[in-house]
């Protein structure tokens, strides 16, 4: 029976590959309900995996596998090889594949243990496609029958505890968890397809994996989040729904993080509302980001600080008021309030970074910056950065430089009508004349883009030796990464929640 256990683990961990239930028909919905019934109604987390190896999703996965020199032609072949040669002489195609086709559900049964150390607090179930084939597999593996409970036959083999109830196989992390799962399925107080699918409403329907999480329950079960839940937006969080889908030209992840609050307003959101998307900086081997209306992010952080730590927020307000009086400016209006346009940033794997921010009034902001720059060394030292020196622009230059004794520096200033910040002058000059580009298909106030091939090449160059991949970096890497195209993503915000997408193209 060890092979049946291994098959379950493979279904949970290997089949998604690039991380669902099967395509949406009445039979699939019924099978999903049958598997979800073993999880409690307040289950904090559940994932449904597509097991239809002959379906469109696995056809797409197999197509993607063919673009990489992995020596694997299909998921089915990989699983067959994994199960071959065992002591039970189980053949994947003859003994296991006939069971597949319906959603394989894995979930946590308790929010508090899910967020703690309860490694074995899981329940998994699948309604098999062929009950007779299941009987034959049980006979072949000579599983140890240990009794009956709630109409199900319970088995144990090699530490694996499972039960068979009709055409449903149920796994659990312990005997007590299995017992409760079987009792739960006989009643009405369990998770169902309507609740599960409600979290995924509006997301793509054809996918390898569908994920459900009760975010509110997870937050409430963790005492460390008590202060965070005082923030209006955090307190309004309800569920997370996510899908992972394969296409012949890449992989896509979509998610909905839902909120529910009658008094939640646009000003309570962590990022600006609406579908308009900012541009990003495109640089080889780096990840480009874009944020629309950075001032909204700052206001959200201030509101969160006020809710979580009122005393600390009071000190922050006093410090701002002192600076306003000392410098003759308004931090809120003359500094933070300038960042209501697009901010484009780029980060490299070696720690190099830079950003270019469009500002409402470049001339006025330059004057503000001249006043603020003088107090930055003392501010940095007070924040624990040690001795910091300030070098002002020279000879008509645009950039200030804040430098530490060890040579680390930040270069900033107004150039080309935008505020530029980087960790070296050359990068700052390049960003000053850069033109941020829109990300195709991006919607919302946050966007990102990177060239997949050059990014992975940079990661291998940087971390390959530490991971023992030096040979891969020098010889085989081009064969593995040449098919990678753009990695793109975006997040859209509204009072109903956050909707996001991450996609990796494969040619």
C-alpha positions in Angstrom: 0.0 0.0 0.0 3.1 2.2 0.2 2.6 2.8 -3.6 -0.9 4.2 -3.1 0.6 6.6 -0.5 3.3 7.6 -2.9 0.7 8.2 -5.6 -1.2 10.5 -3.2 1.9 12.5 -2.4 2.7 12.8 -6.1 -0.8 14.0 -6.9 -0.5 16.7 -4.2 3.0 17.8 -5.1 4.1 16.7 -8.5 1.1 16.9 -10.9 0.9 20.8 -10.8 4.5 21.0 -11.8 4.5 24.7 -12.5 2.6 25.7 -9.6 -7.9 22.5 -9.8 -10.2 20.8 -10.3 -11.1 19.1 -13.6 -13.1 21.0 -16.2 -16.3 22.2 -14.9 -19.2 19.8 -15.5 -21.8 18.5 -13.2 -19.8 15.3 -12.6 -16.7 17.3 -11.7 -18.7 19.6 -9.3 -20.2 16.5 -7.6 -16.7 14.9 -7.2 -15.4 18.2 -5.8 -18.2 18.3 -3.2 -17.6 14.6 -2.3 -13.9 15.3 -1.6 -14.5 18.6 0.3 -17.0 16.9 2.6 -14.2 15.5 4.7 -13.0 19.0 5.6 -14.8 21.2 8.2 -17.0 24.1 7.1 -14.4 26.5 8.7 -11.4 24.8 7.1 -8.7 27.5 6.7 -7.1 26.1 3.6 -7.9 23.7 0.7 -6.4 23.0 -2.7 -8.1 21.0 -5.5 -5.7 19.5 -8.0 -6.7 18.4 -11.5 -5.9 14.7 -12.0 -7.3 14.3 -15.5 -4.1 13.3 -17.3 -5.9 13.2 -20.6 -7.3 16.7 -20.2 -6.4 20.0 -21.8 -4.3 21.1 -18.8 -2.0 18.2 -19.0 -1.8 18.4 -22.7 -0.5 22.0 -22.2 1.9 20.8 -19.5 3.3 18.1 -21.8 3.7 20.7 -24.5 5.7 22.9 -22.1 7.9 20.0 -21.0 8.8 19.4 -24.6 10.4 22.8 -24.7 13.0 22.0 -22.1 15.8 19.3 -22.3 14.4 17.4 -19.3 14.2 13.9 -20.9 10.5 13.7 -19.9 7.9 13.6 -22.6 4.8 13.7 -20.4 3.6 13.9 -16.8 2.1 10.4 -17.3 5.5 9.0 -18.2 7.1 10.7 -15.2 4.6 9.2 -12.9 4.9 5.8 -14.5 8.7 5.8 -14.0 8.3 6.9 -10.4 6.1 3.9 -9.6 7.9 1.3 -11.6 10.0 -1.4 -10.0 8.2 -1.4 -6.6 7.8 -4.4 -4.3 4.0 -4.4 -4.9 4.5 -4.5 -8.7 2.1 -1.6 -9.2 1.8 -0.4 -12.7 0.8 3.2 -13.0 -1.2 3.0 -16.2 -3.0 -0.2 -15.3 -3.5 0.2 -11.6 -3.4 4.0 -10.7 -4.5 6.0 -13.8 -8.0 4.4 -13.9 -8.6 5.9 -10.5 -7.8 9.4 -11.7 -9.9 12.1 -13.4 -11.6 13.8 -10.5 -10.3 16.6 -8.2 -7.8 15.5 -5.6 -8.4 17.7 -2.5 -5.9 18.5 0.2 -6.7 20.8 3.1 -6.0 21.8 6.7 -8.7 21.0 9.2 -7.9 23.6 11.9 -6.8 27.2 11.6 -4.9 27.4 14.8 -2.8 24.3 14.1 -2.4 25.4 10.4 -0.7 28.6 11.5 1.3 26.8 14.3 3.3 23.6 14.3 0.7 21.1 13.2 2.6 19.5 10.4 0.3 16.5 10.2 -3.0 18.4 10.4 -4.2 17.6 6.9 -7.0 15.7 5.3 -6.9 14.6 1.6 -9.6 12.9 -0.5 -10.5 11.9 -4.0 -13.6 10.3 -5.5 -12.0 7.7 -7.8 -13.3 7.4 -11.4 -13.4 3.6 -11.2 -14.3 1.9 -7.9 -13.6 -1.6 -9.2 -10.0 -0.5 -10.1 -9.6 0.7 -6.6 -10.7 -2.7 -5.2 -8.1 -4.3 -7.5 -5.4 -2.0 -6.3 -6.2 -2.7 -2.6 -6.1 -6.4 -3.3 -2.8 -6.1 -5.2 -1.0 -4.1 -2.5 -2.4 -6.3 0.3 -3.3 -3.3 2.5 -3.8 -3.9 6.2 -7.5 -3.5 7.1 -7.7 -2.2 10.6 -11.5 -1.8 11.1 -14.6 0.1 10.0 -15.8 3.6 11.0 -18.8 5.7 9.8 -19.4 3.2 7.0 -15.8 3.3 5.7 -13.1 0.7 5.8 -9.9 1.9 7.5 -6.5 0.8 6.4 -2.9 1.3 7.8 0.3 0.5 6.0 3.8 1.7 6.7 2.5 4.7 8.8 0.0 5.7 6.1 -3.6 5.9 7.5 -6.4 6.0 5.0 -10.0 4.9 4.5 -12.2 3.9 1.7 -15.8 4.9 1.7 -17.6 3.7 -1.4 -15.6 5.3 -4.3 -13.8 7.9 -2.1 -10.3 7.5 -0.7 -9.5 9.6 2.4 -6.1 10.3 3.8 -5.3 12.0 7.1 -2.3 13.0 9.2 -3.4 10.9 12.1 -6.0 8.3 13.1 -8.0 10.9 15.1 -8.1 13.3 12.2 -9.2 10.5 9.9 -12.0 9.6 12.4 -13.3 13.1 12.6 -13.1 13.5 8.8 -15.3 10.4 8.3 -17.8 11.5 10.8 -17.9 15.0 9.3 -18.7 13.7 5.8 -21.8 12.0 7.2 -23.2 15.2 8.5 -23.8 18.7 7.1 -21.2 20.8 8.8 -18.4 20.5 6.2 -16.8 22.5 3.4 -18.7 22.5 0.1 -18.2 23.4 -3.5 -20.3 26.5 -3.3 -18.1 28.0 -0.5 -14.9 26.9 -2.2 -15.9 28.2 -5.6 -17.2 31.5 -4.1 -13.6 32.5 -3.3 -12.6 31.8 -6.9 -15.4 33.7 -8.5 -14.2 35.6 -11.6 -11.0 33.6 -11.9 -10.1 31.3 -14.9 -12.0 28.0 -14.9 -9.5 25.7 -16.7 -6.6 25.1 -14.3 -4.2 22.7 -12.8 -4.8 23.8 -9.2 -7.4 25.8 -7.4 -6.6 27.2 -3.9 -9.1 28.3 -1.3 -8.1 30.0 2.0 -10.2 31.5 4.8 -8.0 34.5 5.4 -10.2 35.9 8.2 -10.1 32.6 10.1 -6.3 32.4 9.7 -5.8 35.9 11.0 -8.1 35.4 13.9 -6.4 32.2 14.9 -3.0 33.9 15.2 -2.6 36.1 18.3 0.2 37.9 16.7 -2.2 39.5 14.1 -4.4 41.1 16.8 -2.9 44.5 16.3 -2.8 44.2 12.5 -6.6 43.5 12.5 -7.2 46.9 13.8 -6.3 48.3 10.4 -9.6 48.8 8.5 -8.5 46.9 5.3 -6.9 44.0 7.2 -10.0 43.6 9.4 -12.1 43.4 6.2 -10.1 40.6 4.6 -12.2 37.4 4.1 -11.0 34.8 1.6 -8.2 34.1 -0.9 -8.9 32.3 -4.1 -6.1 31.4 -6.5 -5.7 29.3 -9.7 -2.7 27.9 -11.4 -3.2 27.2 -15.1 -0.9 25.8 -17.9 -1.0 27.0 -21.5 1.0 25.9 -24.4 2.8 29.2 -24.3 3.3 29.5 -20.6 2.0 29.4 -17.0 -0.4 31.8 -15.3 -1.4 32.4 -11.7 -4.5 34.4 -10.9 -5.8 35.4 -7.5 -8.6 37.2 -5.7 -8.0 38.5 -2.1 -11.6 39.4 -1.1 -12.6 42.0 1.4 -16.0 42.8 3.0 -16.5 45.9 4.9 -19.5 48.3 4.7 -17.5 51.3 5.6 -14.3 50.4 3.7 -13.4 53.3 1.4 -10.9 54.0 -1.4 -8.7 55.8 1.2 -8.4 52.5 3.2 -6.9 50.6 0.4 -3.2 49.6 0.4 -2.7 50.6 -3.3 -4.6 53.1 -5.5 -8.0 51.9 -6.8 -8.8 51.3 -10.5 -7.4 49.4 -13.6 -5.0 52.1 -14.9 -1.5 50.5 -14.9 1.9 52.2 -14.5 4.9 51.7 -16.7 8.0 49.7 -15.6 11.7 50.0 -16.2 13.0 47.3 -18.5 16.6 46.3 -17.8 18.3 42.9 -18.7 18.6 40.6 -15.8 16.5 42.8 -13.5 12.9 42.9 -12.3 11.0 46.1 -13.2 8.2 47.4 -11.0 5.6 50.1 -11.4 3.4 51.7 -8.8 0.7 54.3 -9.5 0.2 56.9 -6.8 2.8 56.0 -4.3 1.3 58.6 -1.9 -1.6 56.1 -1.4 0.8 53.5 -0.2 2.3 56.0 2.2 -1.1 57.0 3.5 -2.1 53.4 4.1 1.2 52.8 6.0 0.5 55.8 8.2 -3.1 54.7 8.9 -1.8 51.2 9.7 0.8 52.6 12.0 -1.9 54.7 13.8 -4.1 51.7 14.3 -1.4 49.3 15.4 0.8 51.6 17.5 -1.1 54.9 18.5 1.7 56.0 20.7 4.4 55.5 18.1 2.2 57.2 15.5 1.9 60.2 17.8 5.7 60.4 18.0 5.8 60.2 14.2 3.4 63.1 13.9 5.4 65.2 16.3 8.6 64.5 14.3 6.8 65.5 11.1 5.5 68.7 12.7 9.0 69.5 14.0 10.5 69.0 10.5 7.8 71.1 8.9 8.6 74.0 11.3 12.3 73.6 11.0 12.4 73.4 7.2 9.5 75.6 6.4 7.7 72.9 4.4 4.8 70.5 4.6 6.0 66.9 4.6 2.5 65.8 3.6 2.0 68.3 0.8 5.4 69.2 -0.5 7.1 65.8 -0.2 4.6 62.9 0.0 1.9 64.7 -1.9 4.2 65.0 -4.9 4.2 61.2 -5.5 0.7 60.9 -7.0 1.9 59.9 -10.4 3.7 56.7 -11.6 6.8 55.4 -10.0 9.0 52.9 -12.0 11.7 50.9 -10.3 14.2 48.2 -11.2 16.0 45.8 -9.0 18.9 43.4 -9.8 19.8 40.1 -8.1 23.1 41.6 -6.9 21.3 44.2 -4.8 21.5 47.1 -7.3 18.3 49.2 -7.5 16.9 52.4 -8.8 13.6 54.2 -9.3 12.2 57.0 -11.4 9.1 58.8 -10.1 7.0 61.3 -12.0 6.2 64.2 -9.7 3.5 66.8 -9.9 5.8 69.9 -9.8 9.5 69.1 -10.5 10.6 72.7 -9.8 8.9 72.9 -6.4 10.0 69.4 -5.5 13.6 70.3 -6.3 13.4 73.2 -3.8 11.9 70.9 -1.2 14.6 68.4 -1.7 17.3 71.0 -1.2 15.8 71.7 2.2 15.3 68.1 3.2 18.7 66.9 2.1 20.5 68.8 4.8 18.8 66.8 7.6 19.2 63.4 6.1 22.6 62.5 7.5 21.4 63.1 11.1 18.2 61.2 10.3 20.2 58.3 8.9 22.5 58.2 11.9 19.6 58.3 14.3 18.1 55.4 12.4 21.2 53.3 13.1 23.1 53.6 9.8 26.2 55.0 11.5 28.2 57.9 10.3 26.7 59.2 7.0 28.0 62.0 4.8 26.1 64.2 2.3 27.6 65.4 -1.0 25.6 68.0 -2.8 25.3 68.4 -6.6 28.4 69.9 -8.1 29.0 71.8 -11.3 25.4 72.0 -12.4 24.8 68.3 -11.5 21.4 67.0 -10.4 22.3 64.4 -7.8 22.9 64.3 -4.0 24.9 61.4 -2.6 24.4 59.9 0.9 27.4 57.7 1.7 28.3 55.4 4.6 31.9 54.8 5.8 31.8 51.3 4.2 31.2 52.8 0.7 27.5 52.0 0.4 25.7 55.0 -1.0 22.3 56.3 -2.2 22.2 58.8 -5.1 19.1 61.0 -5.6 17.8 64.1 -7.1 15.5 65.7 -9.7 16.6 65.1 -13.3 14.7 65.0 -16.6 11.6 66.3 -14.8 11.4 63.3 -12.4 12.8 62.2 -9.0 15.5 59.7 -9.4 17.0 57.4 -6.7 19.6 54.7 -7.1 22.6 53.2 -5.4 25.2 54.6 -7.9 25.5 57.7 -10.0 25.7 55.9 -13.3 22.5 54.0 -12.8 20.8 57.3 -11.6 21.9 59.0 -14.9 20.5 56.1 -16.9 17.2 56.2 -15.1 16.9 59.9 -15.5 16.5 59.5 -19.3 14.7 56.1 -19.2 11.2 55.8 -20.6 9.0 53.4 -18.5 7.1 50.9 -20.7 3.6 49.7 -20.2 3.2 46.0 -19.4 0.9 44.3 -21.9 -2.3 43.0 -20.2 -1.5 44.6 -16.8 -4.4 46.1 -14.9 -4.1 47.9 -11.6 -1.8 50.2 -9.7 1.0 47.7 -9.4 2.8 46.1 -12.4 6.0 44.1 -12.9 8.0 42.7 -15.8 11.2 40.9 -16.3 12.8 39.0 -19.2 12.6 35.4 -17.9 15.8 34.2 -19.7 18.1 37.0 -18.6 16.7 37.0 -15.1 17.3 33.3 -14.5 20.7 33.7 -16.1 21.5 36.4 -13.6 20.2 34.3 -10.7 22.4 31.4 -11.8 25.4 33.6 -12.1 24.9 35.2 -8.7 23.8 32.1 -6.7 24.9 29.2 -8.8 28.2 28.6 -7.0 26.5 28.7 -3.6 23.9 26.1 -4.8 26.5 23.9 -6.5 25.3 24.9 -9.9 28.5 26.3 -11.3 28.6 23.8 -14.1 25.0 24.6 -15.0 25.7 28.2 -15.1 28.6 27.8 -17.5 27.4 25.0 -19.8 23.8 23.7 -19.6 21.9 26.8 -18.4 21.3 28.2 -21.9 19.6 24.9 -22.9 17.2 25.2 -20.0 16.4 28.9 -20.0 16.4 29.8 -23.7 12.6 29.0 -23.9 11.7 31.4 -21.1 10.0 34.6 -22.2 8.6 37.5 -20.2 7.6 37.2 -16.5 4.8 39.7 -16.0 2.3 40.6 -13.2 -0.1 43.2 -12.0 -2.5 43.8 -9.0 -5.7 45.8 -9.2 -7.4 47.2 -6.0 -10.9 48.0 -5.1 -13.0 48.0 -2.0 -14.0 44.4 -2.9 -10.4 43.3 -2.6 -7.2 42.7 -4.7 -7.1 40.9 -8.0 -3.8 39.9 -9.4 -2.1 37.9 -12.1 1.4 36.5 -12.6 2.4 35.0 -16.0 5.5 33.4 -17.4 5.8 33.0 -21.1 7.5 29.9 -22.7 8.4 29.8 -26.3 
